[in-house]
Amino acid sequence: MGKRYYIIIGVLLFIFILVNASTPNTVSWKITYKKKDKNPYGAEVAYAFLEDIFGKGNVDFNNTSPYDYLHENMNNFNVIYVAGSVQTYETDRDAIMEFVSRGNNVFIAANYFNGSLADTLGLTETYPHDNPYGFADSVSLSFTNTQLERTEYKFQHNHIANYIMPDTSSERDFIILSESSDYQSHFVQVPLGNGNVFFHSNPMLFTNFNMLHESNQQKYMSNCLSYLPKTKTIWSEYFSTGGSQENDTELRFILSNAQLRWGYFILLALIGVFLIFQSKRRQRAIPVIEPPRNSTLEFVETTGRLYFQQRNHANLAHKKILFFLEKVRNRFYINTSVLDENFIESLASKSGVPQEEIRGLVKQFENIKKSISITETQLLELNKKIESFYTKANL
């Protein structure tokens, strides 16, 4: 058995090595916006680039909701959210607005702005279903700030299809910071109290794909974030994970890597094989335990046979009646001291047995109580009616 066990382990390890060697490294095109993802649409490059903008030691990470994280003692902070969609409810909206009003800054890059924050600030984000830029391979964005170098930054048209339409009827001031060649707004600033909220409608520009595509695209991100003061800056993935408190655990890292995932599953399979073989080898025989005998039933049977052999039918009938009434009291909680019409109606209602049948049974009880002796036929008839009641009442 031991030799066979090692052979199975060796075969499984060989299969693992063979599969691992023959499996090509495929590129994941999943859009995640996560700082640890090296795939084209992760944000590892952008996160690493933050220290060049805000200073070494000034960049931190947080994954909790604005309501739970943005505390009153946080001052002179920047918070950056990059996500596919930012859905804010009233609690998060109030936390962000109060945080910004104290003099902090929030930068939000998302394809869609939904919920209370966008509604309160008067922002509408538009996503045209058709390509608004015709058949051009790339589209240019430029900054409106004259102090910045007037450069056109080219991106793929499908990466900047969204744009922002500030509500002109709103009393708030909107500052357009970046726009496309057809004068669509893509980056706006909303002053709020002593701070600012910055909205960018194209989070794809902050992914690894665009950050590494051309050097001037890194400069575009640098110019966008240059509107934030050089101070303590928090990168948050709360909205990019759908608002979940997702943790980067060791198991999550193993399962995210194809080779490690294979090794993990094969290890589990080997543990399973080991447990199966070891349980077969070491399991001791389970002794047979005789169930305890029900001596109470034997006593009742012996006592009943004794009364029947002595022909003391009246005594046995009285005991059966007492046992019947005791069972009715315990099961249906009915007073059995007086067997009148109220008793019959209550018992029929709770047991489901017809009143006429119960009335006949009660009448027979009364006849037996008045009799000094009864025949064997009367005893058998009483027993038959009582058993019929038990059957219909599920006793």
MOHUFEN-V302733 format. One record per pair of residues at least 12 apart in sequence whose C-alpha atoms are under 7 Angstrom apart, sorted by the first residue. I is the first residue (numbers start at 1). J is the second residue. If there is no record, write none. Layout:
i=I j=J
i=I j=J
//
This chain:
i=9 j=270
i=20 j=259
i=27 j=39
i=29 j=41
i=32 j=240
i=33 j=82
i=33 j=83
i=33 j=207
i=33 j=240
i=34 j=237
i=35 j=47
i=40 j=207
i=40 j=208
i=40 j=209
i=41 j=207
i=41 j=208
i=41 j=209
i=42 j=207
i=42 j=208
i=43 j=206
i=43 j=207
i=43 j=208
i=44 j=208
i=45 j=208
i=45 j=211
i=46 j=206
i=46 j=207
i=46 j=208
i=46 j=211
i=53 j=222
i=54 j=230
i=54 j=231
i=58 j=231
i=58 j=232
i=58 j=233
i=59 j=232
i=59 j=233
i=59 j=234
i=60 j=233
i=60 j=234
i=60 j=235
i=61 j=234
i=61 j=235
i=61 j=236
i=62 j=234
i=62 j=235
i=62 j=236
i=63 j=236
i=63 j=237
i=63 j=238
i=63 j=245
i=64 j=238
i=64 j=245
i=65 j=238
i=66 j=92
i=66 j=95
i=66 j=96
i=67 j=91
i=67 j=92
i=67 j=95
i=70 j=95
i=70 j=99
i=75 j=102
i=75 j=103
i=75 j=104
i=76 j=103
i=76 j=104
i=76 j=231
i=77 j=104
i=77 j=105
i=77 j=231
i=77 j=232
i=77 j=233
i=78 j=104
i=78 j=105
i=78 j=106
i=78 j=228
i=78 j=232
i=78 j=233
i=78 j=234
i=79 j=105
i=79 j=106
i=79 j=107
i=79 j=233
i=79 j=234
i=79 j=235
i=80 j=106
i=80 j=107
i=80 j=108
i=80 j=234
i=80 j=235
i=80 j=236
i=81 j=107
i=81 j=108
i=81 j=109
i=81 j=235
i=81 j=236
i=81 j=237
i=82 j=108
i=82 j=109
i=82 j=110
i=82 j=203
i=82 j=240
i=83 j=109
i=83 j=110
i=83 j=203
i=83 j=239
i=83 j=240
i=84 j=110
i=84 j=111
i=84 j=112
i=84 j=203
i=84 j=240
i=85 j=110
i=85 j=111
i=85 j=112
i=85 j=113
i=85 j=239
i=86 j=110
i=86 j=112
i=86 j=113
i=86 j=114
i=86 j=239
i=87 j=113
i=87 j=114
i=87 j=115
i=88 j=114
i=88 j=115
i=88 j=116
i=88 j=117
i=89 j=115
i=89 j=116
i=90 j=116
i=93 j=116
i=93 j=117
i=100 j=192
i=100 j=193
i=100 j=194
i=100 j=195
i=100 j=196
i=101 j=192
i=101 j=193
i=101 j=194
i=101 j=195
i=102 j=193
i=102 j=194
i=102 j=195
i=103 j=194
i=103 j=195
i=104 j=195
i=104 j=196
i=105 j=195
i=105 j=196
i=105 j=197
i=105 j=228
i=106 j=196
i=106 j=197
i=106 j=198
i=107 j=197
i=107 j=198
i=107 j=199
i=108 j=198
i=108 j=199
i=108 j=200
i=109 j=199
i=109 j=200
i=109 j=201
i=109 j=202
i=109 j=203
i=110 j=200
i=110 j=201
i=110 j=202
i=110 j=203
i=111 j=162
i=111 j=201
i=111 j=202
i=111 j=203
i=112 j=125
i=113 j=125
i=122 j=166
i=122 j=167
i=122 j=170
i=123 j=165
i=123 j=166
i=123 j=167
i=124 j=164
i=124 j=165
i=124 j=166
i=125 j=162
i=125 j=163
i=125 j=164
i=125 j=165
i=126 j=162
i=126 j=163
i=126 j=164
i=127 j=161
i=127 j=162
i=127 j=163
i=128 j=161
i=133 j=157
i=137 j=156
i=137 j=157
i=138 j=154
i=138 j=155
i=138 j=156
i=138 j=157
i=139 j=154
i=139 j=155
i=139 j=156
i=139 j=157
i=140 j=152
i=140 j=153
i=140 j=154
i=140 j=155
i=140 j=180
i=140 j=181
i=141 j=153
i=141 j=154
i=141 j=178
i=141 j=179
i=141 j=180
i=141 j=181
i=142 j=178
i=142 j=179
i=142 j=180
i=143 j=177
i=143 j=178
i=143 j=179
i=144 j=177
i=144 j=178
i=145 j=177
i=153 j=216
i=153 j=217
i=153 j=220
i=159 j=202
i=159 j=204
i=159 j=205
i=160 j=202
i=162 j=201
i=162 j=202
i=163 j=184
i=163 j=185
i=163 j=186
i=163 j=201
i=164 j=185
i=164 j=186
i=164 j=201
i=165 j=185
i=173 j=190
i=173 j=191
i=174 j=188
i=174 j=189
i=174 j=190
i=175 j=188
i=175 j=189
i=175 j=190
i=176 j=188
i=176 j=189
i=177 j=189
i=186 j=200
i=186 j=201
i=187 j=199
i=187 j=200
i=187 j=201
i=188 j=200
i=206 j=221
i=313 j=373
i=313 j=374
i=313 j=375
i=313 j=376
i=313 j=379
i=314 j=372
i=314 j=373
i=314 j=374
i=317 j=379
i=332 j=350
i=339 j=362
i=344 j=358
i=344 j=359
i=351 j=393
i=352 j=393
i=353 j=389
i=353 j=392
i=353 j=393
i=361 j=385
//
